[in-house]
Amino acid sequence: MLDLYYWTTPNGHKITMYLEETGLPYTLKPVNISKGEQFTSEFLAISPNNRIPAIVDHAPAIGGGPLPLFESGAILLYLADKTGQLIPHGARERWQCIQWLFWQMAGLGPMAGQNHHFAHYAPERLVYPTERYVKETGRLYAVLDKQLHGRRFIVGDYSIADIACYPWVQPARQGQDIDDFPDLKRWREAIAARPATKRAYELAKEVNVKPSVSDDEARRILFGQDRHTIQH
Ligand SMILES: N[C@@H](CCC(=O)N[C@@H](CS)C(=O)NCC(=O)O)C(=O)O
């Protein structure tokens, strides 16, 4: 059995999408990051970076007792290795899939995250960083759009590369017009229509009925972190 430490954010959706897609049984452990639940000692023992998602696999096939893991990319790769599902089996395609997973983790996720921050959460409107991250998000959309030209999914069949990218492609929120990216648009619609995607996003609505980081306390918790946040 697997515990999923989760909140209703793009990185959280990646793992519920994977688990719903594969049918792997799991217990959901909500961690309300707007209320500071990521700082409990129980959670920090699993995820020392105080970020969701994280998992504990109580019966890892590799043995050695319960295995805690944080970082959504590592979790997706681990689950794909565990189940053999949603990762290409051929060596060449497998590496291409991992490459796009890293591209999401190192590029699309962090850049779109900064885009959200400056466009929606920063206490004042700052033109330079807002525009920088909108432009960079547009560039990354174009990279993905080009990769998807002539392909249904990023590499081969539907995989953890698609699952990692999908929650981070939110044109309305990210200052993008999806019609500028026809292959990305078609890909996004296809993933949105998958029953497992629908279940994952429905679950999010049940867990977090009023999603918001707009109150001052939530902003302080999420955006006021510095080196003093990490206690020894
Ligand atoms: N690279 C990490 C990023 C995780 C991350 O940023 N999680 C956010 C929600 S999407 C979080 O837990 N924030 C809590 C906080 O900032 O204290 C991953 O992909 O797992």
PDBQT file of the ligand as one rigid body, heavy atoms in Angstrom, charges set to zero:
ROOT
HETATM    1  N1  LIG A 301      10.114  20.159  -7.497  1.00  0.00    +0.000 N 
HETATM    2  C1  LIG A 301       9.071  19.835  -6.555  1.00  0.00    +0.000 C 
HETATM    3  C2  LIG A 301       8.218  21.049  -6.315  1.00  0.00    +0.000 C 
HETATM    4  C3  LIG A 301       7.136  20.785  -5.310  1.00  0.00    +0.000 C 
HETATM    5  C4  LIG A 301       6.388  22.044  -4.936  1.00  0.00    +0.000 C 
HETATM    6  O1  LIG A 301       6.804  23.166  -5.264  1.00  0.00    +0.000 OA
HETATM    7  N2  LIG A 301       5.275  21.850  -4.233  1.00  0.00    +0.000 N 
HETATM    8  C5  LIG A 301       4.479  22.965  -3.768  1.00  0.00    +0.000 C 
HETATM    9  C6  LIG A 301       3.056  22.830  -4.241  1.00  0.00    +0.000 C 
HETATM   10  S1  LIG A 301       2.990  22.660  -6.020  1.00  0.00    +0.000 SA
HETATM   11  C7  LIG A 301       4.491  22.975  -2.245  1.00  0.00    +0.000 C 
HETATM   12  O2  LIG A 301       4.405  21.937  -1.627  1.00  0.00    +0.000 OA
HETATM   13  N3  LIG A 301       4.597  24.143  -1.611  1.00  0.00    +0.000 N 
HETATM   14  C8  LIG A 301       4.624  24.227  -0.190  1.00  0.00    +0.000 C 
HETATM   15  C9  LIG A 301       5.460  25.358   0.305  1.00  0.00    +0.000 C 
HETATM   16  O3  LIG A 301       5.857  26.211  -0.511  1.00  0.00    +0.000 OA
HETATM   17  O4  LIG A 301       5.714  25.412   1.517  1.00  0.00    +0.000 OA
HETATM   18  C10 LIG A 301       8.230  18.677  -7.107  1.00  0.00    +0.000 C 
HETATM   19  O5  LIG A 301       8.035  18.642  -8.319  1.00  0.00    +0.000 OA
HETATM   20  O6  LIG A 301       7.780  17.832  -6.314  1.00  0.00    +0.000 OA
ENDROOT
TORSDOF 0
